[in-house]
Amino acid sequence: MSKIICDFCGAEDSAENPVIAGENACICKACVGAAHDIMSGNISENHDHLPAVQNDEEKKEEIKLRTPAELKAILDDYVIGQERAKKVLSVAVYNHYKRIFRHNEIDDDTELNKSNVLLIGPTGSGKTLLAQTISKYLDVPLAIADATSLTEAGYVGDDVENVVTRLVQAAGGDIEKAQRGIIFIDEVDKVARMSENRSITRDVSGEGVQQALLKIVEGSVVNVPPKGGRKHPGQDALQVDTTNILFVCGGAFDGLEDIIKKKEGANVLGFNQTVKSKKEDDKLISKVETDDLVKYGLIPELIGRLHMLATLNEITEEDMVHILTEPKNALIKQYIKLFEMDDVNLEFDKEALLELAKLAIERKTGARGLRSILEDIMLDIMYDLPDYKNKTVTITKDVVLKVEEPKIA
């Protein structure tokens, strides 16, 4: 059982300094004595037991507010390309935390609403990485949930409120910190209803989930089970206010291009079609509007709560090569470091990098597919790595294609 803590000085309940628990606050014996001295006019007394207590505003200011340009510069270190998406997310995050920490600077009755974000892009284009990088450098808790595992309350699957429980767990149980965190809901396109018309039958993992998401995305006090799972009558629920939690939703939205083509009067089926290049399809997806998402199957109320929309392009071969070599956590850099630990030099020639990029694009797994390809190629080399001390291992295109052994000199 957790100890009662004084709300004034943070002291724990003890025999020497007992804490009195009231309905809305707790106070220790030492603070009662200090309060009596102050009320009696005896304020010169030395109250060394009282630590310098930060108020909520000071605690909040521990998160350093960064400008949109600073946030984008951080994202540039880890995410290749996707300039528009990085700008949208940087501005949304900056405005969100400015709204939390600096709302008292201008004294008027204007209310600032939070700007939740919807990221649309193919698998492996960097949607999750964007949210992870932002949260890491702001030092705020992040919870990542997959919308496909969520169902309406009372049905098999996860309750929507469980994503808030994950955020509390990511914050180490600190509800105050969790209430300023970020929740990333992936695969949100998979909970789209099958048509624009409201479903006659129960749609517990589609439209039902969207309806349940409305409440937490907009901002409300939700009761969540502390350890996740279903709510039970005997289980004490945690109360979490989602008003200052930033929601970032992401999805591939396969088939959205066809809806936009129809809107623009293009022929989607039949003869006389002009085959568009991938670049033209990318331009097409950037024209997405809210009514296209309604046609896709998202309910208008949910779209209305995801105020900022950003599209991510499919990664090209050139981008793949940059992803392999440039970011701070680039896979090639990681392998070079692993080899250096065994006093072995590792080199990749340009053709090998291009072949790796080509394989990842063929598998249609995006940037996340690069690791599995590299792990497969490097397995035998890594197995014998301690034997190659003070030597250089060179990876060529033929090594990637598995028709040749790596050069060791």
Phi, psi and omega in degrees: 000132183286145182284151176285139182241138178292128181286347184266318182237353178083007181288144178276153179298130179211169181296322181285326183226075183294150180251128178268125181261120176261190183290318183241356182205163177234145179219141182269168182300318181297321180288326176298316178298317180296319179296321179297317179300316182295315180295331180277357181086004182265062189273359180276356180300145179274117181245070184291340183291341184276117178284163176290106184270128176275140173279173185301322181296319180294321179298316182297325184291354177297335174279118183286122177286124179251148179287162177304322180295321178293319179296317180294323178298323177295315180296325180299331180290339186239334185244123180271135179071209178051047185301314183297315181297321180295321178294315181300312182293321180298315180293318181297315181293317180300311180295324181296310182282335173294322179296325181285310191272335188240019183293340181273356184293323179247118186270089172214183186263016179286129178260132178260123177271153180281155181250093175287158189237141172243121179255124180245121180185157182294165181299139179077014182269352174114015183297308181293320181299323178301311181294318180298317183294315179301313184293324181297317185274347173266352183056047174242149181293146178232134173241131178248125181235149177257119184298336182292338181271353183271143174224166177297150183306134177097354180249165180297132183126186180274137169292150179300325181297341181295338177291330177288322176301319179298324179293319178298319178295321178294334179271008180069028180085000180277101184296321179302317180290320180298326182289356175241019185271190180235133175246124177254119179252109182270165178056036182293339178291339182284351177256019176288143176283161190289338179212172179294329184285144180297135185293139179281320179272167178293132178239077193283341179249007179240264182299325179300321178292318179301317179297319180291328180291331184310312186298313185283329180290319180294319181122110178199168177272119181245145176268119182237142176292134186299331182249015181080189181077196182281156175281139178236145182304325183274358185263127178290124180270146175269140177261119181236128178268120184267009183302322183254019175266129179273127178256126175242118179253144180223153178190157181279328179051054177299133179094355180294328179301322181296322179295319180291321178300315179300318181298324181275003175085015180278155178278117182267326180238162173088199185275179177058033176269143173259123182286122182268146177285167179299325180296319179292324176295322176298319178296324181295315182294333179289348179269007184300139178233169185299324181293333176293322180290328176294316178297327180292329178132005174276142181283143184304325182296323180287318179301323180295340180263353175254085195287328184252130186242130178225138178251142179247138181278156174292142185284132179272171178301317180299317178297320180301318179297318178297319180298323180293329192243334192263315184301163180297331179252028181303142184298319181297318177299321180295316180293320178301319180294318179299319179292320180300327179297335177256017180057042177236135175271140179237132179228141174243130175276166187300319181296327178294318179296317179297322180292321176300316179297318181297316180298318181296322180290321178298323180283348178057038178252002179069199185296331182292342179283344182297320182297314182295324178294314181294318180301319181294317181291320188273354187305306183295323180294315180296328180298320181262009188306316182301340181279349185260025184305135180063024176242172179244128177255124181247126179260122180250177178301319181293331176291318179297321180278359177062035176250359183208150175279152179295150178280128180237119183225000000 
